Amino acid sequence: MIKDYDDLGVDFKYLIVNDMDHQFGLSVNTVGFQSIKPNSPYPLKDHPLGYFFNAQKGRVLREYQFVYITKGQGLFTSDSTPETPICKGRLLVLFPGQWHTYHPLQHTGWHEYYIGFEGTIIDNIVNNSFLSVNNQVLEVGLNEELVNLFARAIEVAESDKICSQQYLSGIVLHILGMILSISKNKIFEIGDVDQKIEQAKIIMNENVFKDIDPEELATKLNISYSWFRKIFKDYTGYAPAKYFQELKLRKAKQLLICTSQSVKEISYLLNYTSTEHFFSLFKKRTGLTPLEYRSFGRETGPEI
């Protein structure tokens, strides 16, 4: 059960991280919650020197932090982000070695959950661009599950049991996965973008035995092809033509395992230009010829 943080006001924990915890690859240094009432000073003065900061001068941390605002409004600025309004449902991503500052508006205050962490695992995630200093304010909305994860992290930190650091590391990764998924999908909810892409995917599925011209499909959806191609790739990870080819390949796998149709018949059904073309594409994509895949799949079950 979530604690009544409106009444609690402040709850935070600073953790000791030993050498074994560092070797795990992800360790948590601090986790907490603050309820900043309107016209109250910010930040509170109870934090250690490395975390306390003057909101006008800002600070530089030696760790990553997630800061989730669930009530109120404020402002955020960093050396890569101009002053940006913050409201409930937004999450700040802070990076080590980066100057930043943030604070609630005097007349609103805010509720703030935060967790600070470091390690090679998160370094690799950042180096592979899953998080970026150019996108530090994520729109995740108000999410009970996300609040529960922060609350659970506080409880685990306070219990201070054996392997609590590894438990906390798992919570950090869970939070990370959630905020990436939610924030990226929020983009597609604006202006029914997600519905346009889902409609395109349905049309492709329903016409997998034919050919589809992505430019004609964009016209059918009343959108420009250049915009359609970009947003479709952002949404699915594939350009439209590549996605359609993946659907054909998946259907070919199903037909090879579940029917006795010849490779030539399957190639014709799926409207490939020739059996040779189908054979070449299939082997390049799967590492097996169609007949090898059929034989292997019937022994082990289909890999769709």
C-alpha positions as CSV (number, residue, x, y, z in Angstrom):
1,M,0.0,0.0,0.0
2,I,1.3,3.5,-0.9
3,K,2.0,5.6,2.1
4,D,0.0,8.8,2.6
5,Y,2.8,11.1,1.5
6,D,0.6,14.2,1.8
7,D,0.8,13.7,5.6
8,L,4.4,12.4,5.7
9,G,5.9,15.4,4.0
10,V,9.4,14.1,3.5
11,D,10.9,10.6,3.3
12,F,14.3,9.9,2.0
13,K,17.3,7.6,2.4
14,Y,20.9,7.8,1.5
15,L,22.6,4.5,1.1
16,I,26.0,3.0,1.7
17,V,27.3,1.3,-1.5
18,N,30.1,-1.3,-1.0
19,D,32.5,-2.7,-3.5
20,M,30.3,-5.8,-4.2
21,D,27.4,-3.5,-5.0
22,H,29.5,-1.5,-7.5
23,Q,30.6,-4.8,-9.2
24,F,26.9,-5.6,-9.8
25,G,26.9,-2.8,-12.4
26,L,24.1,-0.6,-11.0
27,S,23.8,0.8,-7.5
28,V,21.4,3.2,-5.8
29,N,22.8,6.1,-3.8
30,T,19.6,7.9,-2.7
31,V,15.8,7.5,-3.0
32,G,13.1,9.7,-1.5
33,F,10.0,11.8,-1.6
34,Q,9.3,15.4,-0.8
35,S,6.0,17.3,-0.4
36,I,6.9,20.9,-0.9
37,K,3.9,23.1,0.2
38,P,3.2,26.4,-1.5
39,N,5.4,29.3,-0.3
40,S,7.9,26.9,1.3
41,P,11.7,27.1,0.9
42,Y,13.2,24.8,-1.7
43,P,15.2,22.7,-1.5
44,L,14.9,21.5,2.1
45,K,18.1,21.8,4.2
46,D,18.1,18.2,5.6
47,H,20.0,16.7,2.7
48,P,23.8,16.0,2.7
49,L,26.1,18.6,1.1
50,G,26.5,16.6,-2.1
51,Y,22.8,16.8,-2.8
52,F,21.7,20.2,-1.3
53,F,21.8,23.1,-3.8
54,N,20.9,26.7,-4.3
55,A,18.1,26.7,-6.9
56,Q,19.5,29.9,-8.4
57,K,23.0,28.7,-8.8
58,G,22.2,25.1,-9.6
59,R,24.4,22.1,-9.0
60,V,26.4,19.2,-10.6
61,L,25.8,15.6,-9.5
62,R,28.1,12.6,-9.8
63,E,25.1,10.2,-10.5
64,Y,22.0,9.8,-12.6
65,Q,18.6,10.7,-11.1
66,F,15.0,10.3,-12.0
67,V,12.8,13.0,-10.5
68,Y,9.0,12.4,-10.9
69,I,6.6,15.3,-10.2
70,T,3.1,14.1,-9.2
71,K,1.6,17.4,-8.0
72,G,2.2,21.1,-8.6
73,Q,4.3,23.1,-11.1
74,G,7.9,24.3,-11.5
75,L,10.8,25.0,-13.8
76,F,13.8,23.0,-15.0
77,T,17.0,24.2,-16.6
78,S,20.3,22.4,-17.5
79,D,23.3,23.1,-19.7
80,S,21.5,21.3,-22.5
81,T,17.9,22.2,-21.8
82,P,16.6,25.8,-21.8
83,E,14.2,26.8,-19.0
84,T,11.3,24.4,-19.3
85,P,7.9,24.4,-17.4
86,I,7.4,21.4,-15.3
87,C,4.0,20.1,-14.2
88,K,2.5,17.0,-12.7
89,G,3.1,13.9,-14.8
90,R,6.6,14.9,-16.0
91,L,9.8,13.1,-15.1
92,L,13.2,14.7,-15.1
93,V,16.3,12.7,-16.1
94,L,19.5,14.1,-14.6
95,F,23.0,13.2,-15.8
96,P,26.3,13.0,-13.9
97,G,28.6,15.9,-14.5
98,Q,25.9,18.1,-15.9
99,W,24.9,21.4,-14.5
100,H,21.1,21.7,-13.8
101,T,18.6,23.3,-11.5
102,Y,14.9,22.9,-10.8
103,H,12.3,24.1,-8.3
104,P,8.6,24.3,-7.7
105,L,6.7,27.5,-8.3
106,Q,6.1,29.4,-5.0
107,H,2.3,29.5,-5.3
108,T,1.9,25.7,-6.1
109,G,4.7,23.8,-4.5
110,W,5.0,20.2,-5.7
111,H,5.3,16.5,-4.9
112,E,8.6,15.0,-5.9
113,Y,9.8,11.4,-6.0
114,Y,13.4,10.8,-6.8
115,I,16.0,8.1,-7.1
116,G,19.8,8.5,-7.7
117,F,21.9,5.8,-9.1
118,E,25.1,4.9,-11.0
119,G,27.0,2.1,-12.6
120,T,28.2,0.5,-15.9
121,I,24.8,-0.8,-16.7
122,I,23.2,2.6,-16.9
123,D,26.3,4.0,-18.6
124,N,25.9,1.5,-21.4
125,I,22.2,2.3,-21.6
126,V,23.0,6.0,-22.0
127,N,25.8,5.4,-24.4
128,N,23.4,3.5,-26.6
129,S,21.0,6.5,-26.7
130,F,18.1,5.1,-24.7
131,L,18.4,8.2,-22.5
132,S,19.8,11.6,-23.8
133,V,20.9,14.9,-22.4
134,N,18.9,16.4,-25.2
135,N,15.6,15.0,-23.9
136,Q,15.6,15.4,-20.2
137,V,11.9,16.2,-19.6
138,L,9.8,13.1,-20.2
139,E,6.0,13.2,-20.4
140,V,4.8,10.1,-18.6
141,G,1.5,11.4,-17.1
142,L,0.2,10.4,-13.6
143,N,0.8,6.7,-13.2
144,E,0.0,4.7,-10.1
145,E,2.3,1.8,-11.0
146,L,5.2,4.3,-11.4
147,V,4.4,5.9,-8.0
148,N,4.3,2.4,-6.4
149,L,7.8,1.7,-7.8
150,F,9.3,4.8,-6.2
151,A,7.4,4.0,-2.9
152,R,8.6,0.4,-3.0
153,A,12.2,1.6,-3.5
154,I,11.9,3.8,-0.4
155,E,10.7,0.8,1.6
156,V,13.5,-1.4,0.4
157,A,16.1,1.2,1.2
158,E,14.7,1.7,4.7
159,S,14.7,-2.0,5.4
160,D,18.4,-2.2,4.6
161,K,18.4,-5.9,4.2
162,I,21.0,-8.1,2.5
163,C,21.1,-7.6,-1.3
164,S,18.8,-4.6,-1.0
165,Q,21.0,-2.8,-3.5
166,Q,20.4,-5.5,-6.1
167,Y,16.6,-5.3,-5.4
168,L,16.8,-1.5,-5.8
169,S,18.8,-1.9,-9.1
170,G,15.9,-4.0,-10.4
171,I,13.4,-1.3,-9.4
172,V,15.5,1.3,-11.3
173,L,15.5,-0.8,-14.4
174,H,11.7,-1.3,-14.1
175,I,11.2,2.4,-13.8
176,L,13.5,3.0,-16.7
177,G,11.6,0.6,-18.9
178,M,8.3,2.1,-17.9
179,I,9.2,5.7,-18.6
180,L,10.8,4.9,-21.9
181,S,7.7,3.0,-23.1
182,I,5.2,5.5,-21.7
183,S,7.0,8.6,-22.9
184,K,7.7,7.3,-26.4
185,N,4.1,6.1,-26.9
186,K,2.7,9.5,-25.6
187,I,4.1,11.1,-28.8
188,F,1.9,8.9,-31.0
189,E,-1.2,9.7,-29.0
190,I,-1.1,13.3,-30.1
191,G,-3.4,14.0,-33.1
192,D,-4.4,10.3,-33.4
193,V,-0.9,9.5,-34.8
194,D,-1.1,6.0,-33.2
195,Q,-4.4,5.3,-35.0
196,K,-3.0,6.3,-38.4
197,I,0.0,3.9,-37.9
198,E,-2.3,1.1,-36.6
199,Q,-4.5,1.6,-39.6
200,A,-1.5,1.3,-41.9
201,K,-0.4,-1.9,-40.1
202,I,-3.9,-3.4,-40.5
203,I,-4.0,-2.6,-44.2
204,M,-0.6,-4.3,-44.6
205,N,-1.7,-7.4,-42.7
206,E,-4.8,-7.6,-44.8
207,N,-2.9,-7.3,-48.0
208,V,0.1,-9.5,-47.2
209,F,-0.6,-11.7,-50.3
210,K,-0.4,-8.6,-52.5
211,D,2.0,-5.8,-53.0
212,I,1.7,-2.4,-51.2
213,D,3.3,0.8,-52.3
214,P,4.1,2.8,-49.1
215,E,3.6,6.1,-50.9
216,E,0.1,5.1,-52.1
217,L,-0.7,3.9,-48.6
218,A,0.3,7.3,-47.2
219,T,-2.0,9.0,-49.8
220,K,-4.8,6.6,-48.7
221,L,-4.3,7.8,-45.1
222,N,-4.3,11.4,-46.2
223,I,-0.8,12.1,-44.9
224,S,2.5,13.0,-46.6
225,Y,4.8,10.1,-47.4
226,S,7.9,11.7,-45.8
227,W,6.1,12.2,-42.5
228,F,4.5,8.8,-42.7
229,R,7.8,7.0,-43.3
230,K,9.5,8.8,-40.4
231,I,6.7,8.4,-37.9
232,F,6.1,4.7,-38.9
233,K,9.7,3.9,-38.3
234,D,9.7,5.7,-35.0
235,Y,6.6,3.7,-34.0
236,T,7.5,0.2,-35.2
237,G,11.3,0.3,-35.6
238,Y,10.9,-0.4,-39.3
239,A,10.4,1.7,-42.4
240,P,7.0,0.9,-44.0
241,A,8.4,-1.2,-46.9
242,K,10.7,-3.2,-44.5
243,Y,7.8,-3.8,-42.1
244,F,5.7,-5.2,-45.0
245,Q,8.5,-7.5,-46.0
246,E,8.7,-8.7,-42.4
247,L,5.0,-9.5,-42.5
248,K,5.5,-11.5,-45.7
249,L,8.4,-13.4,-44.2
250,R,6.3,-14.3,-41.1
251,K,3.5,-15.5,-43.3
252,A,5.9,-17.5,-45.4
253,K,7.2,-19.2,-42.2
254,Q,3.6,-20.1,-41.2
255,L,2.9,-21.6,-44.7
256,L,6.1,-23.6,-44.7
257,I,5.4,-25.2,-41.3
258,C,1.6,-25.5,-41.4
259,T,0.9,-26.4,-45.1
260,S,2.3,-28.8,-47.7
261,Q,2.4,-26.1,-50.4
262,S,5.6,-26.0,-52.4
263,V,8.2,-23.2,-52.1
264,K,7.2,-22.1,-55.6
265,E,3.5,-22.0,-54.6
266,I,4.2,-20.0,-51.4
267,S,6.4,-17.6,-53.4
268,Y,3.6,-17.1,-55.9
269,L,0.9,-16.7,-53.1
270,L,3.0,-14.0,-51.5
271,N,3.5,-12.2,-54.8
272,Y,7.3,-12.4,-54.9
273,T,8.8,-11.6,-58.3
274,S,10.3,-15.1,-58.6
275,T,11.0,-18.2,-56.6
276,E,14.7,-17.4,-56.7
277,H,14.0,-13.9,-55.3
278,F,12.0,-15.4,-52.4
279,F,14.6,-18.1,-51.8
280,S,17.4,-15.5,-51.6
281,L,15.5,-13.1,-49.3
282,F,14.4,-16.0,-47.0
283,K,17.9,-17.4,-46.6
284,K,19.4,-13.9,-46.1
285,R,16.9,-13.2,-43.4
286,T,16.8,-16.5,-41.6
287,G,20.1,-18.2,-42.4
288,L,18.1,-21.2,-43.7
289,T,16.6,-22.1,-47.1
290,P,12.8,-22.4,-47.1
291,L,13.0,-26.2,-47.2
292,E,15.6,-26.3,-44.4
293,Y,13.3,-24.1,-42.3
294,R,10.3,-26.4,-43.1
295,S,12.3,-29.4,-42.0
296,F,13.7,-27.8,-38.9
297,G,10.4,-26.1,-37.9
298,R,8.4,-29.4,-38.1
299,E,10.8,-31.0,-35.8
300,T,11.0,-28.3,-33.2
301,G,7.8,-26.3,-33.7
302,P,7.4,-23.0,-35.7
303,E,9.4,-19.9,-34.9
304,I,7.0,-17.2,-36.0
